[in-house]
Amino acid sequence: MHGRGRRVVVGVDGSPGSLRAVAEARSRGAALVSALAWYPAEGEMVHRPGVDRYLRELRESSAWQRLTKAWDDALGGVPPDVDPLLVVACGRAGPVLVDIADEENDLLVVGAGSRNRLRRALIRSVPRYCAARAGCPVLVVPPSPLTPAWTLTRP
């Protein structure tokens, strides 16, 4: 460790599992980093010179709104006794989260993915990616058992 105390890094995407992960991360009583990764529909093209800067700013602004809404949905907003570092980063969620949780003393908290087998087979699993590649412990938090099944399959 490089002189930093324990941090809890929580991956947020607005899904039921990630909302529960926010609550779990907050309960740990450590310095909190809340991160939302966004990947443009245009793929890597968005990073090339000549690509409309407005488009990139629009996508990033939307990501900030999703991050704020996730905190509102999970805890009614950022509680006054918590001062999380909020991070929005362009990239695929797994690599972004592993890069942020870069100390062995960190704890990376992510929500469990979809219960739909076909969806899990077709879409990369962020929890699996993080568990396989993070240099710190990874806690995968399932959505609440009270969450309606139809909300677990949304994109």
N, C-alpha and C positions, 0 to 999 in steps of 0.2 A: 504494500500500500504506500501511497505517496503523500502521507500526512493528512489524508482526508478521513473523516469519520464514516461510519456505516451509512450507506445510502440505500434507499429503496427506489428502484426504477420501475415505473408501472407503464405498461403499454396500453394505450387507449385507442379504441376505434368506434366507440358508441354501441357496440354489441352488448347483449345482456351479460356475457362473461366478463367483458372488459369493465363494465360498470361495477360489477361485484369485485373485480380486481382492484379498482380504485378504492373502494371501501376497505378492503383487506390491507392494501398498502398503507393507507392512512392509519390503520390500527397498530402498525408496527412501531410507531413513535420515533422513527429515524428521519433524517433528511430525505425529502421526497422529490423525485424527478418524475414528472408526468409527460410522457412522450406520445405523439401521434405522428406516424409516418404516412406520407401520401405519395402515390405513384401516379404520374400523369397518364391519362388515356392515350396521349400521343407517344408514350414510351420515352426513349432516350432523346427523341427529336426536340423535346422541350429545352434541352441543355445546349443545343447547337446555336451558334451565332446566326442572327437573322430571324430566329423564331420570335414571335410576338411576345415582348416582355409583359404586356398586359395579360396575356393568357396565363403565364406563369404566376403573376401576382394574384390573379383571380383564383387559381387553384390553391395557392398558399393561404389566401384569405379565407377560403372555404374550409380549409383544414383547421385554421385557428378557431373558427366558429364551431366546428365539430368537437374540438377539444374542450372548449368552454361549455358547450351543451352537455358533453359527457359528465363533466363535474356537476353541472346543475342537475342532471338526471340521477346521478349516483348519490350525491350528498346534499342536494339543494344549493349548490354553489361551493366555492372554496371556503371552508370554515375559517373563522377569524384566528383560530389557534394554529393554523397550518400555513406555511409559506412555501408552497412547492415551486420548484423551477419548472416552468412550462416550456416544452420544446416541441416545435413542429419541424420535421425534416423531410426532405424529398428523397425518396428511395423506398425500397421494399421493406416491409415492417420487420422481418426477422433480422436482416443485417443491420438496420438502423438501431434496433433495440440492443443487439449484442455490442455494437460500437459504443453506445452510451453507457451501458453497464460494463465498463471496462476494467473494473477493479475486483479482485477476488473477494473483497469484503462486501461488495454490493450484493443486493438481493434483487433479482429481476422477477417481477410479478406480471403474469399475462393471463388473460381470460382464455378459457377453453373454447375451442372452435365449435363448429356445427356438429350436431348429432347425426346428421344426414350422411350416410356412408358414401353415396355417389358424390356429394359435394366435397367431402373430405378427400376422396380419391382424385378429384379434378383440380382442387385448389391446394396450393402449398400450405402446410400447417405451420403457422407462426410458433405455436408452443413447441412443436417437435424440432423445428429449426433452432430455436433458442436453447432448448435442453441439450441438443447435440453440440452446439458451438460456443455457448457462453462460458466464460472463464469464472463464473460465479454461480451460486445456487439459483435455480429457477423454480418458482412456485406457480403452478398452473391452477387457476381458480375456475371452477365450473360455474355456469349461471345458476341462479337460484332455482331450486326444484319447483318453485311456484311460478316460474316464468312460463307463460303459455307456449306450447310447442311451436306454433306458427311464427313466433317472433325469433326463434332460434335459426330459422332458415333464410332470413333476409340477407341481402348482399352486404 
